[in-house]
Amino acid sequence: MDHKKSGTILPPAAYINESMTVMAFASDNRAVGFNVTARIEAALEAYKAARAKRKIYNRTVAELSSLSGAELADIGLTRGMIRAVAREAADLG
């Protein structure tokens, strides 16, 4: 079938080779199981977990900062290591 003579308007790719079949497809972008309540609950749980980690971090920094330099040396730490040790204790990365 000659599309040019019939007046049918086809996408530009159809004119490259008329022996090729022009195909259309549909896409469904809806989220499977879209549940607002579940998403809010998950966000709340993530917030609670982050807050608990921050509490551990702050407590660790405070406790280590209260030690003297000699006490820190006894446990193999320096003042410059306190924040890194607190991040590790709180599993912050």
PDB file with one MODEL, atoms N, CA, C and O in Angstrom:
MODEL        1
ATOM      1  N   MET A   1       0.848  -1.185   0.000  1.00  0.00           N
ATOM      2  CA  MET A   1       0.000   0.000   0.000  1.00  0.00           C
ATOM      3  C   MET A   1       0.883   1.232   0.000  1.00  0.00           C
ATOM      4  O   MET A   1       1.811   1.342   0.801  1.00  0.00           O
ATOM      5  N   ASP A   2       0.601   2.126  -0.869  1.00  0.00           N
ATOM      6  CA  ASP A   2       1.379   3.351  -0.964  1.00  0.00           C
ATOM      7  C   ASP A   2       0.733   4.413  -0.083  1.00  0.00           C
ATOM      8  O   ASP A   2      -0.315   4.961  -0.423  1.00  0.00           O
ATOM      9  N   HIS A   3       1.369   4.699   1.058  1.00  0.00           N
ATOM     10  CA  HIS A   3       0.827   5.648   2.028  1.00  0.00           C
ATOM     11  C   HIS A   3       0.839   7.082   1.488  1.00  0.00           C
ATOM     12  O   HIS A   3       0.028   7.911   1.900  1.00  0.00           O
ATOM     13  N   LYS A   4       1.737   7.361   0.589  1.00  0.00           N
ATOM     14  CA  LYS A   4       1.832   8.718   0.057  1.00  0.00           C
ATOM     15  C   LYS A   4       0.613   9.049  -0.810  1.00  0.00           C
ATOM     16  O   LYS A   4       0.133  10.183  -0.804  1.00  0.00           O
ATOM     17  N   LYS A   5       0.116   8.055  -1.555  1.00  0.00           N
ATOM     18  CA  LYS A   5      -1.024   8.285  -2.434  1.00  0.00           C
ATOM     19  C   LYS A   5      -2.346   8.264  -1.685  1.00  0.00           C
ATOM     20  O   LYS A   5      -3.299   8.930  -2.089  1.00  0.00           O
ATOM     21  N   SER A   6      -2.413   7.496  -0.583  1.00  0.00           N
ATOM     22  CA  SER A   6      -3.684   7.373   0.133  1.00  0.00           C
ATOM     23  C   SER A   6      -3.956   8.577   1.033  1.00  0.00           C
ATOM     24  O   SER A   6      -5.076   8.740   1.518  1.00  0.00           O
ATOM     25  N   GLY A   7      -2.965   9.409   1.259  1.00  0.00           N
ATOM     26  CA  GLY A   7      -3.158  10.587   2.096  1.00  0.00           C
ATOM     27  C   GLY A   7      -3.020  10.294   3.582  1.00  0.00           C
ATOM     28  O   GLY A   7      -3.254  11.184   4.399  1.00  0.00           O
ATOM     29  N   THR A   8      -2.647   9.073   3.958  1.00  0.00           N
ATOM     30  CA  THR A   8      -2.470   8.718   5.360  1.00  0.00           C
ATOM     31  C   THR A   8      -1.203   9.378   5.888  1.00  0.00           C
ATOM     32  O   THR A   8      -0.153   9.330   5.247  1.00  0.00           O
ATOM     33  N   ILE A   9      -1.310   9.982   7.041  1.00  0.00           N
ATOM     34  CA  ILE A   9      -0.145  10.621   7.661  1.00  0.00           C
ATOM     35  C   ILE A   9       0.473   9.629   8.629  1.00  0.00           C
ATOM     36  O   ILE A   9      -0.183   9.177   9.567  1.00  0.00           O
ATOM     37  N   LEU A  10       1.722   9.293   8.406  1.00  0.00           N
ATOM     38  CA  LEU A  10       2.457   8.359   9.254  1.00  0.00           C
ATOM     39  C   LEU A  10       3.635   9.073   9.896  1.00  0.00           C
ATOM     40  O   LEU A  10       4.079  10.114   9.412  1.00  0.00           O
ATOM     41  N   PRO A  11       4.136   8.514  10.979  1.00  0.00           N
ATOM     42  CA  PRO A  11       5.322   9.111  11.585  1.00  0.00           C
ATOM     43  C   PRO A  11       6.503   9.055  10.626  1.00  0.00           C
ATOM     44  O   PRO A  11       6.532   8.199   9.741  1.00  0.00           O
ATOM     45  N   PRO A  12       7.480   9.952  10.783  1.00  0.00           N
ATOM     46  CA  PRO A  12       8.616  10.000   9.854  1.00  0.00           C
ATOM     47  C   PRO A  12       9.334   8.672   9.691  1.00  0.00           C
ATOM     48  O   PRO A  12       9.838   8.383   8.606  1.00  0.00           O
ATOM     49  N   ALA A  13       9.396   7.862  10.728  1.00  0.00           N
ATOM     50  CA  ALA A  13      10.103   6.587  10.631  1.00  0.00           C
ATOM     51  C   ALA A  13       9.432   5.647   9.632  1.00  0.00           C
ATOM     52  O   ALA A  13      10.100   4.782   9.065  1.00  0.00           O
ATOM     53  N   ALA A  14       8.139   5.795   9.408  1.00  0.00           N
ATOM     54  CA  ALA A  14       7.416   4.912   8.493  1.00  0.00           C
ATOM     55  C   ALA A  14       7.837   5.147   7.050  1.00  0.00           C
ATOM     56  O   ALA A  14       7.691   4.246   6.224  1.00  0.00           O
ATOM     57  N   TYR A  15       8.340   6.296   6.725  1.00  0.00           N
ATOM     58  CA  TYR A  15       8.730   6.615   5.363  1.00  0.00           C
ATOM     59  C   TYR A  15      10.143   6.148   5.026  1.00  0.00           C
ATOM     60  O   TYR A  15      10.553   6.197   3.866  1.00  0.00           O
ATOM     61  N   ILE A  16      10.878   5.704   6.017  1.00  0.00           N
ATOM     62  CA  ILE A  16      12.244   5.260   5.756  1.00  0.00           C
ATOM     63  C   ILE A  16      12.239   4.018   4.882  1.00  0.00           C
ATOM     64  O   ILE A  16      12.981   3.940   3.903  1.00  0.00           O
ATOM     65  N   ASN A  17      11.406   3.050   5.230  1.00  0.00           N
ATOM     66  CA  ASN A  17      11.328   1.822   4.468  1.00  0.00           C
ATOM     67  C   ASN A  17       9.888   1.341   4.559  1.00  0.00           C
ATOM     68  O   ASN A  17       9.456   0.882   5.616  1.00  0.00           O
ATOM     69  N   GLU A  18       9.151   1.439   3.480  1.00  0.00           N
ATOM     70  CA  GLU A  18       7.723   1.114   3.510  1.00  0.00           C
ATOM     71  C   GLU A  18       7.453  -0.362   3.703  1.00  0.00           C
ATOM     72  O   GLU A  18       6.308  -0.737   3.954  1.00  0.00           O
ATOM     73  N   SER A  19       8.458  -1.215   3.596  1.00  0.00           N
ATOM     74  CA  SER A  19       8.239  -2.638   3.818  1.00  0.00           C
ATOM     75  C   SER A  19       8.251  -2.967   5.318  1.00  0.00           C
ATOM     76  O   SER A  19       7.882  -4.070   5.720  1.00  0.00           O
ATOM     77  N   MET A  20       8.672  -2.017   6.123  1.00  0.00           N
ATOM     78  CA  MET A  20       8.686  -2.222   7.579  1.00  0.00           C
ATOM     79  C   MET A  20       7.287  -1.977   8.136  1.00  0.00           C
ATOM     80  O   MET A  20       6.537  -1.165   7.595  1.00  0.00           O
ATOM     81  N   THR A  21       6.942  -2.659   9.190  1.00  0.00           N
ATOM     82  CA  THR A  21       5.641  -2.512   9.815  1.00  0.00           C
ATOM     83  C   THR A  21       5.721  -1.414  10.860  1.00  0.00           C
ATOM     84  O   THR A  21       6.657  -1.366  11.659  1.00  0.00           O
ATOM     85  N   VAL A  22       4.722  -0.526  10.845  1.00  0.00           N
ATOM     86  CA  VAL A  22       4.650   0.520  11.845  1.00  0.00           C
ATOM     87  C   VAL A  22       3.853  -0.039  13.010  1.00  0.00           C
ATOM     88  O   VAL A  22       2.723  -0.498  12.842  1.00  0.00           O
ATOM     89  N   MET A  23       4.461   0.005  14.207  1.00  0.00           N
ATOM     90  CA  MET A  23       3.805  -0.567  15.380  1.00  0.00           C
ATOM     91  C   MET A  23       3.631   0.506  16.455  1.00  0.00           C
ATOM     92  O   MET A  23       4.426   1.439  16.566  1.00  0.00           O
ATOM     93  N   ALA A  24       2.607   0.350  17.211  1.00  0.00           N
ATOM     94  CA  ALA A  24       2.361   1.245  18.334  1.00  0.00           C
ATOM     95  C   ALA A  24       2.414   0.421  19.609  1.00  0.00           C
ATOM     96  O   ALA A  24       2.175  -0.786  19.594  1.00  0.00           O
ATOM     97  N   PHE A  25       2.724   1.079  20.698  1.00  0.00           N
ATOM     98  CA  PHE A  25       2.736   0.370  21.976  1.00  0.00           C
ATOM     99  C   PHE A  25       2.149   1.277  23.041  1.00  0.00           C
ATOM    100  O   PHE A  25       2.129   2.500  22.903  1.00  0.00           O
ATOM    101  N   ALA A  26       1.682   0.661  24.087  1.00  0.00           N
ATOM    102  CA  ALA A  26       1.112   1.401  25.215  1.00  0.00           C
ATOM    103  C   ALA A  26       2.012   1.201  26.413  1.00  0.00           C
ATOM    104  O   ALA A  26       2.640   0.154  26.569  1.00  0.00           O
ATOM    105  N   SER A  27       2.066   2.199  27.245  1.00  0.00           N
ATOM    106  CA  SER A  27       2.882   2.129  28.454  1.00  0.00           C
ATOM    107  C   SER A  27       1.999   2.429  29.657  1.00  0.00           C
ATOM    108  O   SER A  27       1.190   3.356  29.637  1.00  0.00           O
ATOM    109  N   ASP A  28       2.165   1.640  30.689  1.00  0.00           N
ATOM    110  CA  ASP A  28       1.401   1.840  31.917  1.00  0.00           C
ATOM    111  C   ASP A  28       2.379   2.239  33.007  1.00  0.00           C
ATOM    112  O   ASP A  28       3.160   1.411  33.477  1.00  0.00           O
ATOM    113  N   ASN A  29       2.342   3.497  33.409  1.00  0.00           N
ATOM    114  CA  ASN A  29       3.292   4.009  34.387  1.00  0.00           C
ATOM    115  C   ASN A  29       2.740   4.068  35.806  1.00  0.00           C
ATOM    116  O   ASN A  29       3.366   4.660  36.686  1.00  0.00           O
ATOM    117  N   ARG A  30       1.604   3.477  36.036  1.00  0.00           N
ATOM    118  CA  ARG A  30       1.033   3.497  37.378  1.00  0.00           C
ATOM    119  C   ARG A  30       1.870   2.632  38.310  1.00  0.00           C
ATOM    120  O   ARG A  30       2.358   1.571  37.921  1.00  0.00           O
ATOM    121  N   ALA A  31       2.029   3.096  39.539  1.00  0.00           N
ATOM    122  CA  ALA A  31       2.767   2.328  40.532  1.00  0.00           C
ATOM    123  C   ALA A  31       1.901   1.165  41.009  1.00  0.00           C
ATOM    124  O   ALA A  31       0.714   1.328  41.293  1.00  0.00           O
ATOM    125  N   VAL A  32       2.506   0.019  41.090  1.00  0.00           N
ATOM    126  CA  VAL A  32       1.792  -1.153  41.567  1.00  0.00           C
ATOM    127  C   VAL A  32       1.653  -1.032  43.078  1.00  0.00           C
ATOM    128  O   VAL A  32       2.640  -0.809  43.779  1.00  0.00           O
ATOM    129  N   GLY A  33       0.456  -1.176  43.568  1.00  0.00           N
ATOM    130  CA  GLY A  33       0.228  -1.121  44.998  1.00  0.00           C
ATOM    131  C   GLY A  33       0.417   0.271  45.587  1.00  0.00           C
ATOM    132  O   GLY A  33       0.889   0.408  46.715  1.00  0.00           O
ATOM    133  N   PHE A  34       0.060   1.280  44.850  1.00  0.00           N
ATOM    134  CA  PHE A  34       0.198   2.652  45.329  1.00  0.00           C
ATOM    135  C   PHE A  34      -0.680   2.824  46.551  1.00  0.00           C
ATOM    136  O   PHE A  34      -1.906   2.828  46.451  1.00  0.00           O
ATOM    137  N   ASN A  35      -0.038   2.967  47.720  1.00  0.00           N
ATOM    138  CA  ASN A  35      -0.764   3.047  48.967  1.00  0.00           C
ATOM    139  C   ASN A  35      -0.191   4.203  49.774  1.00  0.00           C
ATOM    140  O   ASN A  35       0.920   4.103  50.294  1.00  0.00           O
ATOM    141  N   VAL A  36      -0.920   5.275  49.883  1.00  0.00           N
ATOM    142  CA  VAL A  36      -0.441   6.474  50.558  1.00  0.00           C
ATOM    143  C   VAL A  36      -0.142   6.191  52.022  1.00  0.00           C
ATOM    144  O   VAL A  36       0.872   6.647  52.550  1.00  0.00           O
ATOM    145  N   THR A  37      -1.013   5.447  52.673  1.00  0.00           N
ATOM    146  CA  THR A  37      -0.817   5.151  54.093  1.00  0.00           C
ATOM    147  C   THR A  37       0.483   4.389  54.326  1.00  0.00           C
ATOM    148  O   THR A  37       1.220   4.692  55.264  1.00  0.00           O
ATOM    149  N   ALA A  38       0.763   3.418  53.494  1.00  0.00           N
ATOM    150  CA  ALA A  38       1.993   2.630  53.633  1.00  0.00           C
ATOM    151  C   ALA A  38       3.220   3.504  53.409  1.00  0.00           C
ATOM    152  O   ALA A  38       4.231   3.351  54.094  1.00  0.00           O
ATOM    153  N   ARG A  39       3.131   4.416  52.453  1.00  0.00           N
ATOM    154  CA  ARG A  39       4.267   5.303  52.183  1.00  0.00           C
ATOM    155  C   ARG A  39       4.502   6.246  53.344  1.00  0.00           C
ATOM    156  O   ARG A  39       5.651   6.518  53.692  1.00  0.00           O
ATOM    157  N   ILE A  40       3.438   6.752  53.951  1.00  0.00           N
ATOM    158  CA  ILE A  40       3.578   7.640  55.103  1.00  0.00           C
ATOM    159  C   ILE A  40       4.163   6.873  56.284  1.00  0.00           C
ATOM    160  O   ILE A  40       5.048   7.375  56.976  1.00  0.00           O
ATOM    161  N   GLU A  41       3.672   5.664  56.514  1.00  0.00           N
ATOM    162  CA  GLU A  41       4.200   4.842  57.598  1.00  0.00           C
ATOM    163  C   GLU A  41       5.676   4.538  57.397  1.00  0.00           C
ATOM    164  O   GLU A  41       6.449   4.573  58.355  1.00  0.00           O
ATOM    165  N   ALA A  42       6.079   4.242  56.170  1.00  0.00           N
ATOM    166  CA  ALA A  42       7.486   3.956  55.874  1.00  0.00           C
ATOM    167  C   ALA A  42       8.349   5.195  56.110  1.00  0.00           C
ATOM    168  O   ALA A  42       9.454   5.094  56.643  1.00  0.00           O
ATOM    169  N   ALA A  43       7.846   6.355  55.715  1.00  0.00           N
ATOM    170  CA  ALA A  43       8.592   7.599  55.935  1.00  0.00           C
ATOM    171  C   ALA A  43       8.728   7.894  57.421  1.00  0.00           C
ATOM    172  O   ALA A  43       9.779   8.350  57.871  1.00  0.00           O
ATOM    173  N   LEU A  44       7.677   7.639  58.180  1.00  0.00           N
ATOM    174  CA  LEU A  44       7.714   7.859  59.618  1.00  0.00           C
ATOM    175  C   LEU A  44       8.709   6.916  60.290  1.00  0.00           C
ATOM    176  O   LEU A  44       9.452   7.331  61.179  1.00  0.00           O
ATOM    177  N   GLU A  45       8.728   5.669  59.877  1.00  0.00           N
ATOM    178  CA  GLU A  45       9.687   4.707  60.432  1.00  0.00           C
ATOM    179  C   GLU A  45      11.127   5.108  60.085  1.00  0.00           C
ATOM    180  O   GLU A  45      12.023   4.988  60.921  1.00  0.00           O
ATOM    181  N   ALA A  46      11.348   5.579  58.863  1.00  0.00           N
ATOM    182  CA  ALA A  46      12.684   6.029  58.467  1.00  0.00           C
ATOM    183  C   ALA A  46      13.112   7.235  59.306  1.00  0.00           C
ATOM    184  O   ALA A  46      14.271   7.337  59.708  1.00  0.00           O
ATOM    185  N   TYR A  47      12.177   8.140  59.566  1.00  0.00           N
ATOM    186  CA  TYR A  47      12.470   9.306  60.404  1.00  0.00           C
ATOM    187  C   TYR A  47      12.829   8.875  61.821  1.00  0.00           C
ATOM    188  O   TYR A  47      13.788   9.382  62.404  1.00  0.00           O
ATOM    189  N   LYS A  48      12.061   7.939  62.373  1.00  0.00           N
ATOM    190  CA  LYS A  48      12.344   7.460  63.731  1.00  0.00           C
ATOM    191  C   LYS A  48      13.718   6.797  63.807  1.00  0.00           C
ATOM    192  O   LYS A  48      14.455   7.004  64.771  1.00  0.00           O
ATOM    193  N   ALA A  49      14.059   6.007  62.804  1.00  0.00           N
ATOM    194  CA  ALA A  49      15.361   5.339  62.784  1.00  0.00           C
ATOM    195  C   ALA A  49      16.495   6.351  62.688  1.00  0.00           C
ATOM    196  O   ALA A  49      17.512   6.210  63.367  1.00  0.00           O
ATOM    197  N   ALA A  50      16.327   7.366  61.853  1.00  0.00           N
ATOM    198  CA  ALA A  50      17.352   8.405  61.712  1.00  0.00           C
ATOM    199  C   ALA A  50      17.500   9.190  63.010  1.00  0.00           C
ATOM    200  O   ALA A  50      18.611   9.549  63.400  1.00  0.00           O
ATOM    201  N   ARG A  51      16.392   9.452  63.667  1.00  0.00           N
ATOM    202  CA  ARG A  51      16.433  10.190  64.934  1.00  0.00           C
ATOM    203  C   ARG A  51      17.146   9.370  66.012  1.00  0.00           C
ATOM    204  O   ARG A  51      17.919   9.916  66.799  1.00  0.00           O
ATOM    205  N   ALA A  52      16.889   8.072  66.048  1.00  0.00           N
ATOM    206  CA  ALA A  52      17.556   7.204  67.020  1.00  0.00           C
ATOM    207  C   ALA A  52      19.062   7.158  66.770  1.00  0.00           C
ATOM    208  O   ALA A  52      19.854   7.181  67.713  1.00  0.00           O
ATOM    209  N   LYS A  53      19.452   7.091  65.499  1.00  0.00           N
ATOM    210  CA  LYS A  53      20.877   7.098  65.165  1.00  0.00           C
ATOM    211  C   LYS A  53      21.532   8.415  65.565  1.00  0.00           C
ATOM    212  O   LYS A  53      22.651   8.423  66.077  1.00  0.00           O
ATOM    213  N   ARG A  54      20.841   9.524  65.332  1.00  0.00           N
ATOM    214  CA  ARG A  54      21.378  10.839  65.697  1.00  0.00           C
ATOM    215  C   ARG A  54      21.541  10.942  67.213  1.00  0.00           C
ATOM    216  O   ARG A  54      22.493  11.558  67.692  1.00  0.00           O
ATOM    217  N   LYS A  55      20.622  10.347  67.966  1.00  0.00           N
ATOM    218  CA  LYS A  55      20.706  10.362  69.426  1.00  0.00           C
ATOM    219  C   LYS A  55      21.946   9.596  69.895  1.00  0.00           C
ATOM    220  O   LYS A  55      22.656  10.048  70.793  1.00  0.00           O
ATOM    221  N   ILE A  56      22.201   8.443  69.286  1.00  0.00           N
ATOM    222  CA  ILE A  56      23.400   7.663  69.624  1.00  0.00           C
ATOM    223  C   ILE A  56      24.651   8.460  69.289  1.00  0.00           C
ATOM    224  O   ILE A  56      25.595   8.497  70.079  1.00  0.00           O
ATOM    225  N   TYR A  57      24.665   9.094  68.125  1.00  0.00           N
ATOM    226  CA  TYR A  57      25.809   9.901  67.712  1.00  0.00           C
ATOM    227  C   TYR A  57      26.072  11.019  68.719  1.00  0.00           C
ATOM    228  O   TYR A  57      27.199  11.190  69.185  1.00  0.00           O
ATOM    229  N   ASN A  58      25.036  11.774  69.051  1.00  0.00           N
ATOM    230  CA  ASN A  58      25.207  12.900  69.978  1.00  0.00           C
ATOM    231  C   ASN A  58      25.676  12.430  71.350  1.00  0.00           C
ATOM    232  O   ASN A  58      26.545  13.058  71.955  1.00  0.00           O
ATOM    233  N   ARG A  59      25.114  11.340  71.844  1.00  0.00           N
ATOM    234  CA  ARG A  59      25.510  10.824  73.151  1.00  0.00           C
ATOM    235  C   ARG A  59      26.966  10.376  73.139  1.00  0.00           C
ATOM    236  O   ARG A  59      27.706  10.643  74.086  1.00  0.00           O
ATOM    237  N   THR A  60      27.381   9.698  72.075  1.00  0.00           N
ATOM    238  CA  THR A  60      28.764   9.226  71.966  1.00  0.00           C
ATOM    239  C   THR A  60      29.734  10.388  71.918  1.00  0.00           C
ATOM    240  O   THR A  60      30.765  10.362  72.589  1.00  0.00           O
ATOM    241  N   VAL A  61      29.418  11.414  71.129  1.00  0.00           N
ATOM    242  CA  VAL A  61      30.280  12.602  71.056  1.00  0.00           C
ATOM    243  C   VAL A  61      30.389  13.254  72.432  1.00  0.00           C
ATOM    244  O   VAL A  61      31.483  13.621  72.863  1.00  0.00           O
ATOM    245  N   ALA A  62      29.259  13.398  73.119  1.00  0.00           N
ATOM    246  CA  ALA A  62      29.264  14.040  74.433  1.00  0.00           C
ATOM    247  C   ALA A  62      30.096  13.253  75.438  1.00  0.00           C
ATOM    248  O   ALA A  62      30.894  13.834  76.174  1.00  0.00           O
ATOM    249  N   GLU A  63      29.918  11.952  75.473  1.00  0.00           N
ATOM    250  CA  GLU A  63      30.648  11.133  76.439  1.00  0.00           C
ATOM    251  C   GLU A  63      32.145  11.120  76.155  1.00  0.00           C
ATOM    252  O   GLU A  63      32.952  11.247  77.076  1.00  0.00           O
ATOM    253  N   LEU A  64      32.519  10.967  74.892  1.00  0.00           N
ATOM    254  CA  LEU A  64      33.945  10.957  74.562  1.00  0.00           C
ATOM    255  C   LEU A  64      34.577  12.331  74.752  1.00  0.00           C
ATOM    256  O   LEU A  64      35.738  12.433  75.147  1.00  0.00           O
ATOM    257  N   SER A  65      33.827  13.372  74.474  1.00  0.00           N
ATOM    258  CA  SER A  65      34.356  14.732  74.647  1.00  0.00           C
ATOM    259  C   SER A  65      34.580  15.064  76.118  1.00  0.00           C
ATOM    260  O   SER A  65      35.409  15.914  76.443  1.00  0.00           O
ATOM    261  N   SER A  66      33.856  14.406  76.999  1.00  0.00           N
ATOM    262  CA  SER A  66      34.014  14.682  78.427  1.00  0.00           C
ATOM    263  C   SER A  66      35.269  14.025  79.018  1.00  0.00           C
ATOM    264  O   SER A  66      35.687  14.360  80.127  1.00  0.00           O
ATOM    265  N   LEU A  67      35.860  13.097  78.276  1.00  0.00           N
ATOM    266  CA  LEU A  67      37.071  12.431  78.761  1.00  0.00           C
ATOM    267  C   LEU A  67      38.288  13.330  78.594  1.00  0.00           C
ATOM    268  O   LEU A  67      38.328  14.180  77.705  1.00  0.00           O
ATOM    269  N   SER A  68      39.266  13.137  79.448  1.00  0.00           N
ATOM    270  CA  SER A  68      40.517  13.893  79.325  1.00  0.00           C
ATOM    271  C   SER A  68      41.355  13.291  78.203  1.00  0.00           C
ATOM    272  O   SER A  68      41.068  12.197  77.716  1.00  0.00           O
ATOM    273  N   GLY A  69      42.383  14.009  77.804  1.00  0.00           N
ATOM    274  CA  GLY A  69      43.274  13.516  76.759  1.00  0.00           C
ATOM    275  C   GLY A  69      43.937  12.211  77.157  1.00  0.00           C
ATOM    276  O   GLY A  69      44.122  11.324  76.324  1.00  0.00           O
ATOM    277  N   ALA A  70      44.297  12.090  78.438  1.00  0.00           N
ATOM    278  CA  ALA A  70      44.931  10.855  78.923  1.00  0.00           C
ATOM    279  C   ALA A  70      43.946   9.690  78.875  1.00  0.00           C
ATOM    280  O   ALA A  70      44.319   8.576  78.506  1.00  0.00           O
ATOM    281  N   GLU A  71      42.692   9.943  79.246  1.00  0.00           N
ATOM    282  CA  GLU A  71      41.682   8.883  79.211  1.00  0.00           C
ATOM    283  C   GLU A  71      41.403   8.445  77.765  1.00  0.00           C
ATOM    284  O   GLU A  71      41.223   7.259  77.489  1.00  0.00           O
ATOM    285  N   LEU A  72      41.370   9.412  76.860  1.00  0.00           N
ATOM    286  CA  LEU A  72      41.191   9.067  75.450  1.00  0.00           C
ATOM    287  C   LEU A  72      42.368   8.232  74.948  1.00  0.00           C
ATOM    288  O   LEU A  72      42.178   7.255  74.225  1.00  0.00           O
ATOM    289  N   ALA A  73      43.594   8.625  75.340  1.00  0.00           N
ATOM    290  CA  ALA A  73      44.783   7.881  74.927  1.00  0.00           C
ATOM    291  C   ALA A  73      44.743   6.456  75.469  1.00  0.00           C
ATOM    292  O   ALA A  73      45.202   5.528  74.803  1.00  0.00           O
ATOM    293  N   ASP A  74      44.197   6.274  76.677  1.00  0.00           N
ATOM    294  CA  ASP A  74      44.095   4.933  77.271  1.00  0.00           C
ATOM    295  C   ASP A  74      43.226   4.006  76.424  1.00  0.00           C
ATOM    296  O   ASP A  74      43.475   2.801  76.365  1.00  0.00           O
ATOM    297  N   ILE A  75      42.227   4.553  75.780  1.00  0.00           N
ATOM    298  CA  ILE A  75      41.362   3.717  74.937  1.00  0.00           C
ATOM    299  C   ILE A  75      41.742   3.795  73.454  1.00  0.00           C
ATOM    300  O   ILE A  75      41.022   3.292  72.592  1.00  0.00           O
ATOM    301  N   GLY A  76      42.872   4.427  73.175  1.00  0.00           N
ATOM    302  CA  GLY A  76      43.415   4.456  71.820  1.00  0.00           C
ATOM    303  C   GLY A  76      42.796   5.497  70.909  1.00  0.00           C
ATOM    304  O   GLY A  76      42.779   5.325  69.690  1.00  0.00           O
ATOM    305  N   LEU A  77      42.284   6.587  71.491  1.00  0.00           N
ATOM    306  CA  LEU A  77      41.660   7.633  70.685  1.00  0.00           C
ATOM    307  C   LEU A  77      42.339   8.974  70.895  1.00  0.00           C
ATOM    308  O   LEU A  77      43.031   9.203  71.887  1.00  0.00           O
ATOM    309  N   THR A  78      42.117   9.855  69.921  1.00  0.00           N
ATOM    310  CA  THR A  78      42.517  11.255  70.061  1.00  0.00           C
ATOM    311  C   THR A  78      41.254  12.097  69.910  1.00  0.00           C
ATOM    312  O   THR A  78      40.214  11.590  69.491  1.00  0.00           O
ATOM    313  N   ARG A  79      41.340  13.356  70.245  1.00  0.00           N
ATOM    314  CA  ARG A  79      40.167  14.234  70.118  1.00  0.00           C
ATOM    315  C   ARG A  79      39.689  14.324  68.671  1.00  0.00           C
ATOM    316  O   ARG A  79      38.491  14.440  68.415  1.00  0.00           O
ATOM    317  N   GLY A  80      40.603  14.272  67.752  1.00  0.00           N
ATOM    318  CA  GLY A  80      40.243  14.347  66.340  1.00  0.00           C
ATOM    319  C   GLY A  80      39.476  13.128  65.833  1.00  0.00           C
ATOM    320  O   GLY A  80      38.878  13.176  64.758  1.00  0.00           O
ATOM    321  N   MET A  81      39.490  12.060  66.582  1.00  0.00           N
ATOM    322  CA  MET A  81      38.823  10.826  66.162  1.00  0.00           C
ATOM    323  C   MET A  81      37.407  10.706  66.720  1.00  0.00           C
ATOM    324  O   MET A  81      36.674   9.795  66.335  1.00  0.00           O
ATOM    325  N   ILE A  82      37.012  11.598  67.608  1.00  0.00           N
ATOM    326  CA  ILE A  82      35.735  11.454  68.324  1.00  0.00           C
ATOM    327  C   ILE A  82      34.550  11.398  67.367  1.00  0.00           C
ATOM    328  O   ILE A  82      33.710  10.506  67.487  1.00  0.00           O
ATOM    329  N   ARG A  83      34.465  12.311  66.438  1.00  0.00           N
ATOM    330  CA  ARG A  83      33.303  12.335  65.526  1.00  0.00           C
ATOM    331  C   ARG A  83      33.246  11.105  64.627  1.00  0.00           C
ATOM    332  O   ARG A  83      32.167  10.577  64.361  1.00  0.00           O
ATOM    333  N   ALA A  84      34.401  10.652  64.163  1.00  0.00           N
ATOM    334  CA  ALA A  84      34.429   9.452  63.315  1.00  0.00           C
ATOM    335  C   ALA A  84      33.990   8.223  64.113  1.00  0.00           C
ATOM    336  O   ALA A  84      33.250   7.382  63.603  1.00  0.00           O
ATOM    337  N   VAL A  85      34.441   8.122  65.346  1.00  0.00           N
ATOM    338  CA  VAL A  85      34.043   7.008  66.202  1.00  0.00           C
ATOM    339  C   VAL A  85      32.542   7.077  66.486  1.00  0.00           C
ATOM    340  O   VAL A  85      31.869   6.046  66.492  1.00  0.00           O
ATOM    341  N   ALA A  86      32.015   8.270  66.719  1.00  0.00           N
ATOM    342  CA  ALA A  86      30.579   8.441  66.978  1.00  0.00           C
ATOM    343  C   ALA A  86      29.761   8.074  65.749  1.00  0.00           C
ATOM    344  O   ALA A  86      28.706   7.454  65.880  1.00  0.00           O
ATOM    345  N   ARG A  87      30.227   8.445  64.547  1.00  0.00           N
ATOM    346  CA  ARG A  87      29.518   8.069  63.316  1.00  0.00           C
ATOM    347  C   ARG A  87      29.473   6.557  63.161  1.00  0.00           C
ATOM    348  O   ARG A  87      28.455   5.988  62.766  1.00  0.00           O
ATOM    349  N   GLU A  88      30.593   5.919  63.478  1.00  0.00           N
ATOM    350  CA  GLU A  88      30.646   4.463  63.384  1.00  0.00           C
ATOM    351  C   GLU A  88      29.723   3.820  64.424  1.00  0.00           C
ATOM    352  O   GLU A  88      29.026   2.852  64.121  1.00  0.00           O
ATOM    353  N   ALA A  89      29.719   4.350  65.631  1.00  0.00           N
ATOM    354  CA  ALA A  89      28.862   3.806  66.692  1.00  0.00           C
ATOM    355  C   ALA A  89      27.384   3.924  66.322  1.00  0.00           C
ATOM    356  O   ALA A  89      26.591   3.033  66.625  1.00  0.00           O
ATOM    357  N   ALA A  90      27.020   5.012  65.673  1.00  0.00           N
ATOM    358  CA  ALA A  90      25.637   5.240  65.297  1.00  0.00           C
ATOM    359  C   ALA A  90      25.281   4.643  63.937  1.00  0.00           C
ATOM    360  O   ALA A  90      24.143   4.753  63.480  1.00  0.00           O
ATOM    361  N   ASP A  91      26.251   4.020  63.306  1.00  0.00           N
ATOM    362  CA  ASP A  91      26.075   3.405  61.986  1.00  0.00           C
ATOM    363  C   ASP A  91      25.608   4.440  60.965  1.00  0.00           C
ATOM    364  O   ASP A  91      24.672   4.206  60.200  1.00  0.00           O
ATOM    365  N   LEU A  92      26.285   5.593  60.974  1.00  0.00           N
ATOM    366  CA  LEU A  92      25.961   6.658  60.029  1.00  0.00           C
ATOM    367  C   LEU A  92      26.869   6.655  58.812  1.00  0.00           C
ATOM    368  O   LEU A  92      26.742   7.514  57.940  1.00  0.00           O
ATOM    369  N   GLY A  93      27.765   5.716  58.749  1.00  0.00           N
ATOM    370  CA  GLY A  93      28.602   5.627  57.560  1.00  0.00           C
ATOM    371  C   GLY A  93      29.938   6.106  57.699  1.00  0.00           C
ATOM    372  O   GLY A  93      30.711   6.067  56.742  1.00  0.00           O
TER     373      GLY A  93
ENDMDL
END
